[in-house]
């Protein structure tokens, strides 16, 4: 029916635009009239198909936009008509308002249906008409008429009586709460002799059982604690915003006072003792006290010490304590150690180093010194060592990895003992040692041994030769010395290869003709388990660890699978999750997909047009709906664990990006975020911004491999395609 109306209006538009002449947009509407939305839709459709052209300034004035019959597509016509429609609608609304006022001036109230029989009422009437008053029976009149004056007086009386009743109920509520900490809803209404007005109890807190109490009562604080026990810890600013009614509690938290059962975490978030993170923090404090005492005892009088006796969890805290106390990290003889921040004699330091490394260190000099300063004084950096020996820095690393040059790590930087450098410097075989430590590539190793590269690989596979380098993996490089040492054993190795080859040649190899599997057999083979890509595994692991995650991966590489794995985990925990998309059509499609996977009773859809199972565990909605929830229904999100933003790059959209921006900023702090996109070039900047506004760590996972490769070609002016 709607399509039929639109087609009829199109025919009327054709009939009212004279051939070879023009008509203004306002004039065309004045002649046709009817439903404004149908008229605008028909006009835009004709302009898009090129049946109507438009000209005039771009200010949107419908009196200056000239329309004429067209013979082809005109993009400017579409823009001009789109710019003039808002002003045309506003003008129509204003004109309808004036006409309605003229009708209602006689003081006779009229219903909307009665007015519609006299004039054309635009959609949304009487919006923007403050002097039009709706009476209690649904009729409309003007404020300055007799009926309007009576209605205004009635409304004023009702307002005053309501305000007095609110004040009476509030006084009685305060008296009841002075006698007892909480009061039941039924008891309040019995004492009032009337229904409790929401405005009278607006300054109170209603407990889940239906009782009312003051926000800073013990019962109210216990309810806040129960809420925090069920949710994730919240940032201090969010805590003050969420519980601002509990003024005394907020003031204590603001000053850093811990009021049981609340716990202040090291990162500034607030939780309670019964929450896992709260218990963890209290346990951490106990361990920290023990570590502090033990570490103080261990550092007393020792220049160097380790944390090997601490349990793994205690070791992390002990390391933090040691660094805060001024200790310096070391790695001596492959042992993680610390140099104590104390002054002692060189003799004592040298004695401890001999016990650890077996080296005889200089012990002369009576002035006390710091252990870290002693190490720096009797060692050289890599650059200093290379300059002293007259070699390149890479050759110094080779000598160290060969064990020809001894050293240690000081705060992560490699240093070499001065005595070891002096010994190597005075050695007559320095050039030979450097050559033996030199790295050679695969083809160079084959040239030295006189074998093929494939035979070199076989030597590695059989264990006669190993790759060089700090990482235990195939680097394609070898030590020249190890390659040369293999020359004397190479004839015996080759003989063993030939013998093994001869033995294998005597065997009769029977080859079976390859047969195709029957169709029945092929269909009965069960599919194997899905093997996740590395980026998918990283994303899922970060989500399960409690982080918010941004995933940037090309189209077709399986970003949605990350969201599905997350949804499975949340549903298994009996929590709730929201999946947002930028388009209603995409939301409808995701709803159907998820309903097939998890069942219709566990999946809901909210798009503004329709609402299905809105209290389901998995809710699919548009991003604008989620943004509105953050402002209007935050209490509905207490059990929501995550929100998934599909196509999160819409944040950069000029017109709609604010919906994503506000959703991220104002989403409740206990909710974690999963953002999916294929087109976010500055995803690390986005993550840093989210960390700043959310106050939590945001992990970034990127995938560069394309399942569907992109091919870029150039089209020359002569229509030739170039790569």
Order of alpha helices (4+ residues) and beta strands (2+ residues): alpha-beta-alpha-alpha-beta-beta-alpha-alpha-beta-beta-alpha-beta-alpha-beta-beta-alpha-alpha-alpha-beta-beta-alpha-beta-alpha-beta-beta-beta-alpha-beta-alpha-beta-alpha-alpha-beta-beta-alpha-alpha-beta-alpha-alpha-beta-alpha-alpha-alpha-alpha-beta-alpha-beta-alpha-beta-beta-beta-alpha-beta-alpha-beta-alpha-beta-beta-beta
